[in-house]
Amino acid sequence: MVNRFLRTAPTRRLLATLAGVAVAIGGGAAIAVAATGGGPVPKPEPLAAAIRGALTAKPVKGISADINFTNNLFPSFEIQGSDPLLTGGSGHIWVSNDGRLRLELYGDNGDPEVVLTHSSWRIYDPTLNSVYEGKLPQSRPSSHKPGKAEAPPSLSQIQTELNRLATHLQISGAIPTDVGGQPAFTVEMSPKSSAGLIGQLQVAWDALKGVPLRFAVYARGDSTPALQIAASGVSYGTIAASVFDLQPPSGAHVVTVAMPAGSGKASSNHADVTGVNAVARHLSFKLAAPRQLAGLQRRSVSLLDMGPHHGALVLYGKGLGTVAVIEEPATQGSQKQLSLSSGSGEHASGIMLPTVSIHGASAQQLDTALGTIVRFSSGGVSYTVAGSVRPDVADAVARGL
């Protein structure tokens, strides 16, 4: 579903969904990034103890907070108009104790909203007066016996896991601070490898209630966060079910993003189809999988079950510097130019997307502070190149196919 959506979705919808996913990851697991504001600060604790305290804290009934969303993914000169999904803005977030989430940003031309429930997602785009909605893949049934609480990991188990992570990451201790007026612990993590564009992640959680309250992603060498969600006025309590019932204005266009057949579960016929020769036998087009591209070694080749046809996923490099190449038969939809803006003149809104030439074809390039996506079609095959790499590296990979 994710691969197909990245390749075929109109770009405003894609950007809105990426923002929603970022908030879902950071919102269910981290609501906000906020500077220390002189509020209550907890007593110092070792990181493993602070983590276990969060895991054993009494669950809260819900979370509500004002937020300030910062988006520095795109260069300012590429952005048209004022759209809080692209430029950032203030808003509000609600998270229930059963995992439902709603984010609302306040914009000059309407308020974009993102809602996630147990089984579905919905995004309202006021600039297009459109609602995009879809179903979430169902998780596999848990083997855990109902009615019996799962015991939290011990201090030694947590420390063992931290030691394992420390082989790949520089991890700070639990830094006492406050977030949104709550006493919190902050941890900073930086990759030891120089691969990829991600420089640091920052996460903080309520020291008393165990609720994550801080999340930020920084590009390598940049002291300004690429993505940041900052909270103020954090409060805890039951969130009414009606909060998660998104009702757009009458007349809004509703677009259902269907999950391709077979995407909700792994195909037993194709789950183990890997390797150049094995994958090539299942494709209706010639597989492009050189041993090396742009100085990156080919790591794996896997068959993708994409509903009506098969595709291939080829990975180059390793770790955060991995570049993914998705190949599939070109269709009328995959060959359309990606639309990154709506309206015209002074009412234009979106991003000016640059194009590059790949094998004589016009390829579209989405360049962000954390990575690059290049998409083009050539010889009846549609290619998507994506990775946490600079545009020149992604272009070099594309030209080597």
DRENDO-1510 file (C-alpha; in Angstrom, 1 decimal, always signed):
<recs>
REC; n; res; u; v; w
REC; 1; MET; +0.0; +0.0; +0.0 .
REC; 2; VAL; +2.7; +2.5; +1.0 .
REC; 3; ASN; +4.8; +1.8; -2.2 .
REC; 4; ARG; +1.8; +2.2; -4.5 .
REC; 5; PHE; +0.5; +5.3; -2.7 .
REC; 6; LEU; +3.9; +7.0; -2.9 .
REC; 7; ARG; +4.1; +6.5; -6.6 .
REC; 8; THR; +0.5; +7.3; -7.6 .
REC; 9; ALA; -0.9; +9.8; -5.1 .
REC; 10; PRO; -1.4; +13.5; -6.1 .
REC; 11; THR; +1.5; +15.2; -4.3 .
REC; 12; ARG; -0.6; +17.5; -2.0 .
REC; 13; ARG; -2.3; +14.3; -0.7 .
REC; 14; LEU; +1.1; +12.6; -0.4 .
REC; 15; LEU; +2.5; +15.5; +1.6 .
REC; 16; ALA; -0.5; +15.6; +3.8 .
REC; 17; THR; -0.4; +11.9; +4.4 .
REC; 18; LEU; +3.4; +12.0; +5.2 .
REC; 19; ALA; +2.6; +14.8; +7.7 .
REC; 20; GLY; -0.1; +12.7; +9.2 .
REC; 21; VAL; +2.2; +9.6; +9.5 .
REC; 22; ALA; +4.9; +11.8; +11.0 .
REC; 23; VAL; +2.3; +13.0; +13.6 .
REC; 24; ALA; +1.0; +9.5; +14.1 .
REC; 25; ILE; +4.6; +8.2; +14.9 .
REC; 26; GLY; +5.4; +11.3; +16.9 .
REC; 27; GLY; +1.9; +11.9; +18.2 .
REC; 28; GLY; +1.1; +8.4; +19.6 .
REC; 29; ALA; +4.7; +8.0; +20.6 .
REC; 30; ALA; +5.6; +11.6; +21.0 .
REC; 31; ILE; +3.2; +14.6; +20.9 .
REC; 32; ALA; +5.5; +17.6; +20.8 .
REC; 33; VAL; +8.9; +19.1; +20.9 .
REC; 34; ALA; +9.2; +22.2; +23.1 .
REC; 35; ALA; +12.0; +24.2; +24.5 .
REC; 36; THR; +12.7; +24.1; +28.2 .
REC; 37; GLY; +10.5; +26.8; +29.7 .
REC; 38; GLY; +11.5; +27.0; +33.4 .
REC; 39; GLY; +8.8; +24.6; +34.6 .
REC; 40; PRO; +9.1; +21.7; +37.0 .
REC; 41; VAL; +12.1; +19.4; +36.3 .
REC; 42; PRO; +12.5; +15.8; +37.6 .
REC; 43; LYS; +15.4; +14.5; +39.7 .
REC; 44; PRO; +18.2; +12.9; +37.6 .
REC; 45; GLU; +17.9; +9.2; +36.9 .
REC; 46; PRO; +19.8; +6.7; +34.8 .
REC; 47; LEU; +18.3; +6.3; +31.3 .
REC; 48; ALA; +17.2; +2.7; +31.9 .
REC; 49; ALA; +15.5; +3.6; +35.1 .
REC; 50; ALA; +13.7; +6.6; +33.5 .
REC; 51; ILE; +12.5; +4.4; +30.7 .
REC; 52; ARG; +11.2; +1.7; +33.1 .
REC; 53; GLY; +9.4; +4.4; +35.1 .
REC; 54; ALA; +7.6; +5.5; +31.9 .
REC; 55; LEU; +6.6; +1.9; +31.1 .
REC; 56; THR; +5.3; +1.2; +34.6 .
REC; 57; ALA; +3.4; +4.5; +35.1 .
REC; 58; LYS; -0.3; +4.4; +35.5 .
REC; 59; PRO; -2.0; +4.9; +32.0 .
REC; 60; VAL; -3.7; +8.3; +31.4 .
REC; 61; LYS; -7.2; +8.6; +30.1 .
REC; 62; GLY; -6.2; +10.9; +27.2 .
REC; 63; ILE; -4.1; +13.8; +26.1 .
REC; 64; SER; -5.0; +17.2; +24.8 .
REC; 65; ALA; -2.5; +20.0; +23.9 .
REC; 66; ASP; -1.9; +23.1; +21.8 .
REC; 67; ILE; +0.9; +22.6; +19.4 .
REC; 68; ASN; +3.2; +24.5; +17.1 .
REC; 69; PHE; +4.1; +22.4; +14.0 .
REC; 70; THR; +7.4; +23.3; +12.3 .
REC; 71; ASN; +8.2; +22.0; +8.8 .
REC; 72; ASN; +11.6; +22.8; +7.4 .
REC; 73; LEU; +11.7; +19.9; +5.0 .
REC; 74; PHE; +11.4; +22.1; +1.9 .
REC; 75; PRO; +13.4; +25.1; +0.8 .
REC; 76; SER; +11.3; +28.3; +1.3 .
REC; 77; PHE; +11.8; +29.5; -2.3 .
REC; 78; GLU; +10.1; +26.3; -3.6 .
REC; 79; ILE; +6.9; +26.8; -1.5 .
REC; 80; GLN; +3.9; +28.7; -3.0 .
REC; 81; GLY; +1.3; +30.3; -0.8 .
REC; 82; SER; +0.7; +29.7; +2.9 .
REC; 83; ASP; -0.1; +26.1; +3.9 .
REC; 84; PRO; +0.5; +24.9; +7.4 .
REC; 85; LEU; +1.2; +21.4; +6.2 .
REC; 86; LEU; +4.1; +22.7; +4.2 .
REC; 87; THR; +5.3; +25.7; +6.1 .
REC; 88; GLY; +4.2; +24.8; +9.7 .
REC; 89; GLY; +1.7; +26.5; +12.0 .
REC; 90; SER; -0.1; +26.3; +15.3 .
REC; 91; GLY; -3.0; +23.9; +16.1 .
REC; 92; HIS; -4.3; +21.3; +18.6 .
REC; 93; ILE; -3.8; +17.6; +19.1 .
REC; 94; TRP; -5.9; +15.0; +20.9 .
REC; 95; VAL; -4.8; +11.4; +21.7 .
REC; 96; SER; -7.2; +8.9; +23.3 .
REC; 97; ASN; -6.0; +6.1; +25.7 .
REC; 98; ASP; -7.0; +3.5; +23.0 .
REC; 99; GLY; -4.7; +5.0; +20.3 .
REC; 100; ARG; -7.0; +7.3; +18.3 .
REC; 101; LEU; -5.5; +10.6; +17.2 .
REC; 102; ARG; -6.6; +13.9; +15.8 .
REC; 103; LEU; -4.4; +16.8; +14.6 .
REC; 104; GLU; -5.8; +20.2; +13.6 .
REC; 105; LEU; -3.7; +23.0; +12.2 .
REC; 106; TYR; -4.9; +26.5; +11.8 .
REC; 107; GLY; -4.5; +28.0; +8.3 .
REC; 108; ASP; -5.4; +31.2; +6.6 .
REC; 109; ASN; -7.5; +29.3; +4.0 .
REC; 110; GLY; -9.0; +26.7; +6.3 .
REC; 111; ASP; -7.8; +24.2; +8.9 .
REC; 112; PRO; -6.2; +21.0; +7.7 .
REC; 113; GLU; -7.0; +18.0; +9.8 .
REC; 114; VAL; -5.7; +14.4; +10.3 .
REC; 115; VAL; -7.6; +11.7; +12.1 .
REC; 116; LEU; -6.3; +8.2; +12.8 .
REC; 117; THR; -8.5; +5.5; +14.4 .
REC; 118; HIS; -7.9; +1.8; +15.0 .
REC; 119; SER; -8.8; +0.8; +11.4 .
REC; 120; SER; -8.8; +3.9; +9.3 .
REC; 121; TRP; -7.3; +7.3; +8.5 .
REC; 122; ARG; -8.9; +10.5; +7.2 .
REC; 123; ILE; -7.3; +13.8; +6.0 .
REC; 124; TYR; -9.1; +17.0; +5.2 .
REC; 125; ASP; -7.4; +19.4; +2.8 .
REC; 126; PRO; -9.2; +22.8; +2.9 .
REC; 127; THR; -7.3; +24.3; +0.0 .
REC; 128; LEU; -8.9; +21.7; -2.3 .
REC; 129; ASN; -12.0; +21.2; -0.1 .
REC; 130; SER; -11.3; +17.5; -0.2 .
REC; 131; VAL; -11.3; +14.6; +2.2 .
REC; 132; TYR; -8.9; +11.7; +1.6 .
REC; 133; GLU; -9.7; +8.5; +3.6 .
REC; 134; GLY; -8.6; +4.9; +3.7 .
REC; 135; LYS; -8.4; +1.7; +5.7 .
REC; 136; LEU; -5.4; +0.7; +7.8 .
REC; 137; PRO; -3.9; -2.8; +7.5 .
REC; 138; GLN; -5.2; -5.1; +10.2 .
REC; 139; SER; -2.5; -6.2; +12.6 .
REC; 140; ARG; -2.0; -9.9; +13.3 .
REC; 141; PRO; -3.8; -11.4; +16.3 .
REC; 142; SER; -1.6; -11.3; +19.4 .
REC; 143; SER; -0.4; -14.5; +21.0 .
REC; 144; HIS; -0.6; -12.9; +24.4 .
REC; 145; LYS; -3.4; -14.4; +26.6 .
REC; 146; PRO; -6.3; -12.0; +27.1 .
REC; 147; GLY; -6.9; -10.8; +30.6 .
REC; 148; LYS; -3.3; -11.1; +31.7 .
REC; 149; ALA; -1.1; -8.0; +31.7 .
REC; 150; GLU; +2.2; -8.3; +30.0 .
REC; 151; ALA; +5.0; -7.7; +32.5 .
REC; 152; PRO; +7.2; -4.6; +31.6 .
REC; 153; PRO; +10.9; -5.4; +30.9 .
REC; 154; SER; +13.3; -5.4; +33.8 .
REC; 155; LEU; +16.1; -2.8; +34.3 .
REC; 156; SER; +18.6; -5.3; +33.0 .
REC; 157; GLN; +16.6; -6.1; +29.9 .
REC; 158; ILE; +16.2; -2.4; +29.1 .
REC; 159; GLN; +19.9; -1.8; +29.7 .
REC; 160; THR; +20.8; -4.7; +27.4 .
REC; 161; GLU; +18.6; -3.2; +24.7 .
REC; 162; LEU; +20.2; +0.2; +25.1 .
REC; 163; ASN; +23.7; -1.4; +24.9 .
REC; 164; ARG; +22.6; -3.1; +21.6 .
REC; 165; LEU; +21.4; +0.2; +20.2 .
REC; 166; ALA; +24.6; +1.9; +21.3 .
REC; 167; THR; +26.5; -0.1; +18.8 .
REC; 168; HIS; +24.7; +2.0; +16.1 .
REC; 169; LEU; +23.7; +5.2; +17.9 .
REC; 170; GLN; +25.2; +7.8; +20.2 .
REC; 171; ILE; +22.6; +7.9; +23.0 .
REC; 172; SER; +22.5; +10.6; +25.7 .
REC; 173; GLY; +21.4; +9.9; +29.2 .
REC; 174; ALA; +18.0; +10.9; +30.5 .
REC; 175; ILE; +18.2; +14.7; +30.5 .
REC; 176; PRO; +15.9; +16.3; +33.1 .
REC; 177; THR; +13.8; +19.1; +31.5 .
REC; 178; ASP; +10.2; +20.2; +31.1 .
REC; 179; VAL; +7.9; +20.0; +28.1 .
REC; 180; GLY; +4.6; +21.9; +27.9 .
REC; 181; GLY; +4.7; +22.6; +31.6 .
REC; 182; GLN; +5.3; +18.9; +32.6 .
REC; 183; PRO; +8.4; +17.5; +34.2 .
REC; 184; ALA; +10.1; +15.4; +31.6 .
REC; 185; PHE; +13.1; +13.4; +30.6 .
REC; 186; THR; +14.7; +14.0; +27.2 .
REC; 187; VAL; +17.0; +11.6; +25.3 .
REC; 188; GLU; +19.0; +12.5; +22.2 .
REC; 189; MET; +20.1; +9.9; +19.6 .
REC; 190; SER; +22.5; +10.4; +16.7 .
REC; 191; PRO; +23.6; +7.7; +14.2 .
REC; 192; LYS; +27.3; +6.7; +14.5 .
REC; 193; SER; +27.4; +6.1; +10.8 .
REC; 194; SER; +27.9; +9.1; +8.4 .
REC; 195; ALA; +25.4; +7.5; +5.9 .
REC; 196; GLY; +22.1; +9.2; +5.4 .
REC; 197; LEU; +20.9; +12.7; +6.1 .
REC; 198; ILE; +19.4; +12.2; +9.5 .
REC; 199; GLY; +21.5; +13.9; +12.1 .
REC; 200; GLN; +19.6; +13.5; +15.4 .
REC; 201; LEU; +16.3; +12.5; +17.0 .
REC; 202; GLN; +15.1; +14.0; +20.2 .
REC; 203; VAL; +12.3; +12.4; +22.3 .
REC; 204; ALA; +11.0; +13.4; +25.7 .
REC; 205; TRP; +8.4; +11.9; +28.0 .
REC; 206; ASP; +6.5; +13.0; +31.1 .
REC; 207; ALA; +8.6; +11.8; +34.1 .
REC; 208; LEU; +5.5; +11.2; +36.3 .
REC; 209; LYS; +2.9; +9.8; +33.8 .
REC; 210; GLY; +5.2; +8.1; +31.3 .
REC; 211; VAL; +3.5; +9.9; +28.3 .
REC; 212; PRO; +5.9; +10.8; +25.5 .
REC; 213; LEU; +5.8; +14.6; +25.0 .
REC; 214; ARG; +8.6; +15.6; +22.7 .
REC; 215; PHE; +9.7; +14.6; +19.2 .
REC; 216; ALA; +12.1; +16.3; +16.7 .
REC; 217; VAL; +14.1; +15.2; +13.7 .
REC; 218; TYR; +17.3; +17.1; +12.7 .
REC; 219; ALA; +19.1; +16.9; +9.4 .
REC; 220; ARG; +22.8; +16.2; +9.6 .
REC; 221; GLY; +24.8; +19.3; +10.3 .
REC; 222; ASP; +21.7; +21.5; +10.9 .
REC; 223; SER; +20.8; +22.9; +14.4 .
REC; 224; THR; +17.3; +23.7; +13.2 .
REC; 225; PRO; +14.8; +20.8; +13.3 .
REC; 226; ALA; +13.6; +19.5; +9.9 .
REC; 227; LEU; +10.3; +18.5; +11.6 .
REC; 228; GLN; +9.1; +19.6; +15.0 .
REC; 229; ILE; +5.9; +19.5; +16.9 .
REC; 230; ALA; +5.9; +21.7; +20.0 .
REC; 231; ALA; +3.3; +21.5; +22.7 .
REC; 232; SER; +2.0; +23.9; +25.3 .
REC; 233; GLY; -0.8; +23.6; +27.9 .
REC; 234; VAL; -0.6; +19.8; +28.0 .
REC; 235; SER; -3.6; +18.3; +29.9 .
REC; 236; TYR; -4.7; +14.8; +30.7 .
REC; 237; GLY; -8.2; +13.4; +30.8 .
REC; 238; THR; -10.9; +11.5; +28.9 .
REC; 239; ILE; -11.3; +12.6; +25.2 .
REC; 240; ALA; -14.8; +12.5; +23.9 .
REC; 241; ALA; -15.4; +10.1; +21.0 .
REC; 242; SER; -17.0; +12.9; +19.0 .
REC; 243; VAL; -13.5; +14.6; +18.8 .
REC; 244; PHE; -12.4; +11.9; +16.4 .
REC; 245; ASP; -15.5; +12.3; +14.1 .
REC; 246; LEU; -14.1; +14.5; +11.4 .
REC; 247; GLN; -17.0; +16.3; +9.6 .
REC; 248; PRO; -15.7; +18.5; +6.7 .
REC; 249; PRO; -17.9; +21.3; +5.3 .
REC; 250; SER; -20.8; +20.3; +3.1 .
REC; 251; GLY; -19.8; +20.0; -0.5 .
REC; 252; ALA; -16.3; +18.7; +0.2 .
REC; 253; HIS; -15.0; +16.1; -2.3 .
REC; 254; VAL; -14.4; +12.7; -0.7 .
REC; 255; VAL; -11.6; +10.5; -2.2 .
REC; 256; THR; -11.3; +6.9; -1.0 .
REC; 257; VAL; -7.7; +5.6; -1.2 .
REC; 258; ALA; -8.2; +1.9; -1.7 .
REC; 259; MET; -5.7; -0.7; -0.4 .
REC; 260; PRO; -4.5; -2.8; -3.4 .
REC; 261; ALA; -5.4; -6.4; -3.3 .
REC; 262; GLY; -3.0; -8.5; -1.3 .
REC; 263; SER; -1.4; -5.5; +0.4 .
REC; 264; GLY; -2.9; -6.2; +3.8 .
REC; 265; LYS; -1.0; -9.4; +4.2 .
REC; 266; ALA; +2.1; -11.0; +2.9 .
REC; 267; SER; +1.6; -13.3; -0.1 .
REC; 268; SER; +2.5; -16.8; +0.8 .
REC; 269; ASN; +3.4; -17.4; -2.9 .
REC; 270; HIS; +5.8; -14.5; -3.2 .
REC; 271; ALA; +7.0; -13.8; +0.4 .
REC; 272; ASP; +10.3; -15.8; -0.2 .
REC; 273; VAL; +10.9; -14.8; -3.8 .
REC; 274; THR; +14.3; -13.0; -3.6 .
REC; 275; GLY; +17.4; -12.7; -5.7 .
REC; 276; VAL; +17.9; -11.3; -9.2 .
REC; 277; ASN; +17.1; -14.5; -11.2 .
REC; 278; ALA; +14.1; -15.6; -9.1 .
REC; 279; VAL; +12.5; -12.2; -9.1 .
REC; 280; ALA; +13.1; -11.6; -12.8 .
REC; 281; ARG; +11.2; -14.8; -13.7 .
REC; 282; HIS; +8.0; -13.3; -12.2 .
REC; 283; LEU; +8.1; -9.9; -13.9 .
REC; 284; SER; +6.6; -8.9; -17.2 .
REC; 285; PHE; +9.4; -6.4; -17.8 .
REC; 286; LYS; +13.2; -6.6; -17.8 .
REC; 287; LEU; +14.6; -6.1; -14.3 .
REC; 288; ALA; +17.3; -3.5; -13.8 .
REC; 289; ALA; +19.5; -4.5; -10.9 .
REC; 290; PRO; +23.2; -3.7; -11.5 .
REC; 291; ARG; +25.6; -4.9; -8.8 .
REC; 292; GLN; +26.6; -1.3; -8.0 .
REC; 293; LEU; +25.0; +2.1; -8.5 .
REC; 294; ALA; +26.5; +5.5; -7.5 .
REC; 295; GLY; +29.1; +3.6; -5.5 .
REC; 296; LEU; +26.5; +1.7; -3.5 .
REC; 297; GLN; +26.5; -2.1; -3.5 .
REC; 298; ARG; +23.3; -4.0; -4.3 .
REC; 299; ARG; +22.1; -5.5; -1.1 .
REC; 300; SER; +18.9; -7.4; -1.9 .
REC; 301; VAL; +16.2; -7.9; -4.6 .
REC; 302; SER; +12.7; -8.8; -3.6 .
REC; 303; LEU; +9.4; -9.5; -5.5 .
REC; 304; LEU; +6.6; -7.0; -4.7 .
REC; 305; ASP; +3.0; -8.2; -5.0 .
REC; 306; MET; +1.2; -5.0; -6.2 .
REC; 307; GLY; -2.3; -6.3; -6.9 .
REC; 308; PRO; -2.8; -6.7; -10.7 .
REC; 309; HIS; +0.9; -7.1; -11.4 .
REC; 310; HIS; +4.2; -7.7; -9.8 .
REC; 311; GLY; +7.1; -5.3; -9.2 .
REC; 312; ALA; +10.5; -5.4; -7.7 .
REC; 313; LEU; +12.3; -3.8; -4.8 .
REC; 314; VAL; +16.0; -3.4; -5.1 .
REC; 315; LEU; +18.0; -2.1; -2.2 .
REC; 316; TYR; +21.5; -0.5; -2.4 .
REC; 317; GLY; +23.8; +0.5; +0.4 .
REC; 318; LYS; +23.2; -0.2; +4.0 .
REC; 319; GLY; +21.8; +1.4; +7.2 .
REC; 320; LEU; +20.5; +4.9; +7.0 .
REC; 321; GLY; +22.2; +5.4; +3.6 .
REC; 322; THR; +20.1; +2.7; +2.0 .
REC; 323; VAL; +18.5; +3.7; -1.4 .
REC; 324; ALA; +15.4; +1.8; -2.5 .
REC; 325; VAL; +14.5; +1.3; -6.1 .
REC; 326; ILE; +10.9; +0.3; -6.9 .
REC; 327; GLU; +10.3; -1.0; -10.4 .
REC; 328; GLU; +6.9; -1.9; -12.0 .
REC; 329; PRO; +5.2; -1.8; -15.4 .
REC; 330; ALA; +4.4; +1.7; -16.5 .
REC; 331; THR; +0.7; +2.6; -16.6 .
REC; 332; GLN; -1.1; +5.7; -17.7 .
REC; 333; GLY; -1.3; +6.8; -14.1 .
REC; 334; SER; +2.3; +6.2; -13.3 .
REC; 335; GLN; +3.5; +8.3; -16.3 .
REC; 336; LYS; +1.5; +11.4; -15.3 .
REC; 337; GLN; +3.4; +14.3; -13.9 .
REC; 338; LEU; +3.1; +14.7; -10.2 .
REC; 339; SER; +1.1; +17.8; -9.2 .
REC; 340; LEU; +2.6; +19.6; -6.3 .
REC; 341; SER; +0.4; +22.7; -6.3 .
REC; 342; SER; -3.2; +23.8; -6.7 .
REC; 343; GLY; -4.7; +27.1; -7.9 .
REC; 344; SER; -2.9; +29.7; -10.0 .
REC; 345; GLY; -1.4; +33.2; -9.6 .
REC; 346; GLU; -1.8; +34.7; -6.2 .
REC; 347; HIS; -4.0; +31.8; -5.2 .
REC; 348; ALA; -1.3; +29.1; -6.0 .
REC; 349; SER; -0.4; +26.8; -3.2 .
REC; 350; GLY; +2.1; +24.0; -3.1 .
REC; 351; ILE; +5.7; +23.3; -4.1 .
REC; 352; MET; +7.6; +24.1; -7.3 .
REC; 353; LEU; +8.9; +20.6; -8.1 .
REC; 354; PRO; +12.1; +20.5; -10.1 .
REC; 355; THR; +12.6; +18.1; -13.0 .
REC; 356; VAL; +15.8; +16.3; -14.2 .
REC; 357; SER; +16.6; +14.3; -17.3 .
REC; 358; ILE; +16.9; +10.5; -16.8 .
REC; 359; HIS; +17.6; +8.5; -20.0 .
REC; 360; GLY; +16.0; +11.4; -22.0 .
REC; 361; ALA; +12.8; +11.2; -19.9 .
REC; 362; SER; +11.6; +14.0; -17.7 .
REC; 363; ALA; +11.9; +12.8; -14.1 .
REC; 364; GLN; +10.4; +14.6; -11.1 .
REC; 365; GLN; +12.5; +15.1; -8.0 .
REC; 366; LEU; +11.2; +15.7; -4.5 .
REC; 367; ASP; +14.2; +17.1; -2.5 .
REC; 368; THR; +13.8; +17.4; +1.2 .
REC; 369; ALA; +16.1; +18.0; +4.2 .
REC; 370; LEU; +15.9; +14.3; +5.1 .
REC; 371; GLY; +16.0; +12.6; +1.7 .
REC; 372; THR; +15.1; +12.6; -2.0 .
REC; 373; ILE; +12.6; +10.8; -4.2 .
REC; 374; VAL; +13.0; +10.6; -8.0 .
REC; 375; ARG; +10.3; +9.2; -10.2 .
REC; 376; PHE; +10.3; +8.5; -13.9 .
REC; 377; SER; +9.2; +6.1; -16.6 .
REC; 378; SER; +11.4; +4.6; -19.4 .
REC; 379; GLY; +11.0; +1.7; -21.8 .
REC; 380; GLY; +7.6; +0.8; -20.4 .
REC; 381; VAL; +8.9; +0.6; -16.8 .
REC; 382; SER; +8.1; +3.0; -14.0 .
REC; 383; TYR; +10.9; +3.6; -11.5 .
REC; 384; THR; +10.8; +5.2; -8.1 .
REC; 385; VAL; +14.2; +5.9; -6.3 .
REC; 386; ALA; +14.0; +7.0; -2.7 .
REC; 387; GLY; +16.5; +7.3; +0.2 .
REC; 388; SER; +17.9; +9.5; +2.8 .
REC; 389; VAL; +20.5; +10.8; +0.4 .
REC; 390; ARG; +21.3; +14.0; -1.5 .
REC; 391; PRO; +19.6; +14.7; -4.8 .
REC; 392; ASP; +22.8; +14.1; -6.8 .
REC; 393; VAL; +23.1; +10.6; -5.3 .
REC; 394; ALA; +19.5; +9.7; -6.1 .
REC; 395; ASP; +19.9; +11.1; -9.6 .
REC; 396; ALA; +23.1; +9.0; -10.1 .
REC; 397; VAL; +21.2; +5.9; -9.0 .
REC; 398; ALA; +18.3; +6.6; -11.4 .
REC; 399; ARG; +20.7; +7.2; -14.3 .
REC; 400; GLY; +22.4; +3.9; -13.6 .
REC; 401; LEU; +19.2; +1.8; -14.1 .
</recs>
